[in-house]
Amino acid sequence: MSNANNASTPIALPLWKRCLITLAVMLVVSFLIGLLVRSVFGFSLPDYVSGVIGGFSSILIWEFLKRVRPKP
């Protein structure tokens, strides 16, 4: 009975795909935030600040990817 229930439930993205996507988003957001602050405000943002912003974005993406199911 439980096998039929599991067969209809789609499997979440594999861990390695979630890690790869999360890492890519974190790096891209950190880089873009640094460029945006430099072009808008005219000063260079410290690397750790853009890294913290990228880290926060990676938390959001990780939680989103846990809920996303690949199409069969």
C-alpha positions as a Python dict, from the first residue, in 0.01 Angstrom:
ca = {
    (1, 'M'): (0, 0, 0),
    (2, 'S'): (276, 246, 86),
    (3, 'N'): (461, 164, -238),
    (4, 'A'): (171, 292, -446),
    (5, 'N'): (169, 613, -245),
    (6, 'N'): (543, 661, -292),
    (7, 'A'): (520, 598, -665),
    (8, 'S'): (279, 888, -711),
    (9, 'T'): (490, 1128, -499),
    (10, 'P'): (757, 1298, -709),
    (11, 'I'): (1110, 1291, -574),
    (12, 'A'): (1280, 1619, -481),
    (13, 'L'): (1587, 1741, -663),
    (14, 'P'): (1899, 1543, -576),
    (15, 'L'): (2125, 1694, -312),
    (16, 'W'): (2412, 1757, -553),
    (17, 'K'): (2187, 1957, -789),
    (18, 'R'): (2051, 2167, -504),
    (19, 'C'): (2406, 2234, -381),
    (20, 'L'): (2528, 2330, -727),
    (21, 'I'): (2236, 2564, -796),
    (22, 'T'): (2263, 2721, -450),
    (23, 'L'): (2636, 2780, -488),
    (24, 'A'): (2590, 2934, -833),
    (25, 'V'): (2315, 3167, -709),
    (26, 'M'): (2524, 3272, -409),
    (27, 'L'): (2824, 3360, -626),
    (28, 'V'): (2620, 3544, -889),
    (29, 'V'): (2424, 3746, -632),
    (30, 'S'): (2742, 3840, -444),
    (31, 'F'): (2908, 3954, -764),
    (32, 'L'): (2603, 4148, -886),
    (33, 'I'): (2552, 4322, -551),
    (34, 'G'): (2915, 4433, -558),
    (35, 'L'): (2878, 4571, -910),
    (36, 'L'): (2546, 4738, -833),
    (37, 'V'): (2675, 4919, -524),
    (38, 'R'): (2989, 5028, -708),
    (39, 'S'): (2793, 5168, -1004),
    (40, 'V'): (2509, 5329, -805),
    (41, 'F'): (2689, 5463, -499),
    (42, 'G'): (3042, 5496, -638),
    (43, 'F'): (3227, 5299, -369),
    (44, 'S'): (3341, 4943, -341),
    (45, 'L'): (3143, 4726, -103),
    (46, 'P'): (3358, 4509, 126),
    (47, 'D'): (3374, 4151, 4),
    (48, 'Y'): (3230, 4006, 323),
    (49, 'V'): (2918, 4227, 297),
    (50, 'S'): (2840, 4110, -54),
    (51, 'G'): (2915, 3756, 64),
    (52, 'V'): (2663, 3791, 347),
    (53, 'I'): (2398, 3913, 103),
    (54, 'G'): (2479, 3622, -128),
    (55, 'G'): (2454, 3386, 169),
    (56, 'F'): (2109, 3514, 257),
    (57, 'S'): (1998, 3465, -101),
    (58, 'S'): (2133, 3109, -95),
    (59, 'I'): (1918, 3030, 210),
    (60, 'L'): (1610, 3143, 20),
    (61, 'I'): (1706, 2945, -290),
    (62, 'W'): (1782, 2631, -84),
    (63, 'E'): (1439, 2642, 79),
    (64, 'F'): (1276, 2702, -259),
    (65, 'L'): (1461, 2411, -419),
    (66, 'K'): (1353, 2174, -140),
    (67, 'R'): (994, 2236, -248),
    (68, 'V'): (1053, 2218, -625),
    (69, 'R'): (994, 1881, -785),
    (70, 'P'): (1147, 1792, -1121),
    (71, 'K'): (909, 1719, -1405),
    (72, 'P'): (877, 1348, -1482),
}
